[in-house]
Amino acid sequence: HNLREPFSHSDRIDPFQFKFQFKNVEYSSGRNKTFLCYLVDKGRADDGLMRGYLEDEHSGAHAEQAFFLQTLPDYDPAVKYTVTWYMSSSPCAACAAKIAEALRARKTVKMTLFSARLFEWEEQEIQAGLNALSQAGCKLRMMKPMDFTYVWDTFVENNDLTFTLWEDCQDNYEYYHEKLVCRDAHRYLQSQD
């Protein structure tokens, strides 16, 4: 597995990898890696903004777990962390459970997770994992077209080229957004029983 840390201007995602791995298509054939781009704001001017990316091969540590082990290993409860992830795919069930556990143990971490695609969202254990994330305070969002452009500008070795969105990017965003909203509505209705 290839976990990258720390981040420098020369250590950015390859543009081909970005266009392939982050493409928000419904059928993600061949996309067997997770790319996780992160921003960490500790709320102190002298610390600046931590940013970088991690990737996994699904054989070693998953990128989500590597984030807490490598990027935020030293949690300080006196610090208010604002963490933003842009992921090529939403977490698998095991990673969702581990992220939720990490957030419950780190009360001052506020996380927003943007996903290009929903990973096996029909599976009950995946939905349970996403629910656990929500309950742990993680805001779940789908990447909008402007988010793909932001990730291209911020995390990709783009050689100052402008990112051109693929044709169905907006339609695919709406498709996944609806799935995420329906999941939230379903969970809300269940909680009212």
C-alpha positions as CSV (number, residue, x, y, z in Angstrom):
1,H,0.0,0.0,0.0
2,N,1.1,3.5,-0.7
3,L,0.3,5.9,2.1
4,R,1.7,9.4,1.4
5,E,2.7,11.8,4.1
6,P,3.7,14.6,4.5
7,F,2.2,16.8,1.8
8,S,4.2,19.1,-0.4
9,H,3.6,20.8,-3.7
10,S,5.4,18.0,-5.5
11,D,3.4,15.3,-3.6
12,R,0.0,15.6,-5.3
13,I,-2.4,13.2,-7.0
14,D,-1.5,12.2,-10.5
15,P,-4.1,13.9,-12.8
16,F,-5.0,10.6,-14.6
17,Q,-5.5,8.9,-11.2
18,F,-7.8,11.7,-10.1
19,K,-9.9,11.7,-13.2
20,F,-10.3,7.9,-13.0
21,Q,-10.6,7.4,-9.2
22,F,-12.8,10.4,-8.5
23,K,-15.2,10.0,-11.4
24,N,-18.6,9.8,-9.9
25,V,-20.0,7.1,-12.1
26,E,-22.5,4.6,-10.7
27,Y,-20.5,1.5,-11.7
28,S,-17.0,1.9,-10.4
29,S,-15.4,-1.0,-12.2
30,G,-11.6,-1.1,-11.7
31,R,-11.7,1.6,-9.0
32,N,-10.3,-0.5,-6.2
33,K,-8.4,2.2,-4.4
34,T,-9.6,4.9,-2.0
35,F,-8.1,8.3,-2.3
36,L,-8.6,10.6,0.7
37,C,-7.7,14.3,0.5
38,Y,-7.8,16.0,3.8
39,L,-7.7,19.5,5.3
40,V,-7.2,19.9,9.1
41,D,-7.7,23.3,10.7
42,K,-6.7,23.4,14.4
43,G,-8.2,26.9,14.8
44,R,-4.9,28.5,15.7
45,A,-3.3,31.0,13.3
46,D,0.3,29.8,14.0
47,D,-0.6,26.2,13.1
48,G,-1.8,26.9,9.6
49,L,-3.8,24.4,7.6
50,M,-2.7,20.8,7.3
51,R,-3.4,19.3,4.0
52,G,-2.5,16.2,2.0
53,Y,-3.8,13.0,0.7
54,L,-3.7,9.3,1.5
55,E,-4.4,6.3,-0.8
56,D,-4.8,2.6,-0.2
57,E,-4.7,-0.6,-2.2
58,H,-7.3,-2.4,-0.1
59,S,-4.7,-4.8,1.0
60,G,-2.9,-2.8,3.7
61,A,-4.3,-0.1,6.0
62,H,-7.2,1.7,4.5
63,A,-6.7,5.4,4.0
64,E,-9.4,6.3,6.5
65,Q,-7.6,4.4,9.3
66,A,-4.2,5.7,8.2
67,F,-5.5,9.3,8.6
68,F,-5.9,8.8,12.4
69,L,-2.7,6.8,12.8
70,Q,-0.4,9.0,10.6
71,T,-2.0,12.4,10.2
72,L,-3.7,13.0,13.6
73,P,-1.9,10.6,15.9
74,D,-1.5,13.1,18.7
75,Y,-5.0,14.2,19.6
76,D,-5.2,17.2,22.0
77,P,-8.6,17.6,23.7
78,A,-7.9,21.3,24.2
79,V,-7.8,21.9,20.5
80,K,-10.9,22.3,18.3
81,Y,-10.2,20.4,15.0
82,T,-12.1,21.0,11.8
83,V,-11.4,18.1,9.5
84,T,-12.6,17.9,5.9
85,W,-12.2,14.8,3.8
86,Y,-12.8,14.6,0.0
87,M,-12.9,10.9,-0.8
88,S,-13.1,9.0,-4.1
89,S,-15.6,6.7,-2.5
90,S,-17.5,6.6,0.8
91,P,-16.0,4.3,3.4
92,C,-16.5,0.6,3.6
93,A,-18.5,-0.7,6.7
94,A,-15.4,-1.5,8.7
95,C,-13.8,1.9,8.1
96,A,-17.1,3.7,8.8
97,A,-17.2,2.0,12.2
98,K,-13.6,2.9,13.0
99,I,-14.1,6.5,11.9
100,A,-17.2,6.8,14.1
101,E,-15.3,5.2,17.0
102,A,-12.4,7.7,16.5
103,L,-14.8,10.6,16.4
104,R,-16.6,9.5,19.6
105,A,-13.1,9.3,21.3
106,R,-12.1,12.7,20.0
107,K,-15.0,15.0,21.0
108,T,-13.4,18.2,19.7
109,V,-13.0,16.9,16.1
110,K,-15.7,18.2,13.8
111,M,-15.7,16.3,10.5
112,T,-17.3,16.8,7.1
113,L,-16.8,13.9,4.6
114,F,-17.4,14.6,0.9
115,S,-17.6,11.5,-1.3
116,A,-17.4,11.3,-5.1
117,R,-19.4,8.0,-5.0
118,L,-21.3,5.9,-2.5
119,F,-19.6,2.6,-2.0
120,E,-22.0,-0.4,-2.2
121,W,-24.8,1.9,-0.7
122,E,-27.5,-0.8,-1.2
123,E,-25.8,-3.0,1.4
124,Q,-27.3,-2.9,4.8
125,E,-24.0,-3.0,6.7
126,I,-22.8,0.0,4.6
127,Q,-25.9,2.0,5.5
128,A,-25.4,1.1,9.1
129,G,-21.8,2.3,8.9
130,L,-23.0,5.6,7.3
131,N,-25.6,5.9,10.1
132,A,-22.9,5.4,12.7
133,L,-20.9,8.1,11.2
134,S,-23.8,10.5,11.2
135,Q,-24.6,9.7,14.8
136,A,-20.9,10.3,15.8
137,G,-21.4,13.9,14.4
138,C,-19.8,13.4,10.9
139,K,-21.5,15.5,8.2
140,L,-21.9,13.3,5.1
141,R,-22.0,15.1,1.7
142,M,-21.7,14.1,-1.9
143,M,-19.1,16.0,-4.0
144,K,-20.8,18.6,-6.2
145,P,-19.1,19.7,-9.5
146,M,-17.5,22.6,-7.8
147,D,-16.0,20.3,-5.2
148,F,-14.3,18.3,-8.0
149,T,-12.8,21.5,-9.3
150,Y,-11.6,22.5,-5.8
151,V,-9.9,19.1,-5.3
152,W,-8.3,19.4,-8.7
153,D,-6.9,22.8,-7.9
154,T,-5.8,21.9,-4.3
155,F,-4.6,18.3,-4.3
156,V,-3.8,17.3,-7.9
157,E,-0.5,17.8,-9.8
158,N,-2.5,19.8,-12.4
159,N,0.4,21.8,-14.0
160,D,-1.9,24.9,-13.8
161,L,-4.4,23.3,-16.2
162,T,-8.1,24.0,-15.8
163,F,-10.2,21.0,-14.8
164,T,-12.9,20.0,-17.3
165,L,-15.8,18.2,-15.6
166,W,-17.0,15.0,-17.3
167,E,-20.4,15.3,-19.1
168,D,-22.6,13.6,-16.5
169,C,-20.9,14.9,-13.3
170,Q,-23.9,17.0,-12.2
171,D,-26.4,14.2,-13.0
172,N,-24.3,11.7,-11.1
173,Y,-24.0,14.1,-8.2
174,E,-27.8,14.4,-8.1
175,Y,-28.2,10.6,-8.3
176,Y,-25.9,10.0,-5.3
177,H,-27.2,13.0,-3.4
178,E,-30.7,11.6,-3.6
179,K,-29.5,8.2,-2.3
180,L,-27.8,9.9,0.6
181,V,-30.9,12.1,1.4
182,C,-33.2,9.1,1.1
183,R,-31.0,7.2,3.6
184,D,-31.2,10.1,6.0
185,A,-35.0,10.4,5.7
186,H,-35.3,6.6,6.2
187,R,-33.2,6.8,9.3
188,Y,-35.2,9.7,10.6
189,L,-38.5,7.8,10.1
190,Q,-37.1,4.7,11.9
191,S,-36.1,6.9,14.8
192,Q,-39.7,8.2,15.1
193,D,-41.2,4.7,15.6
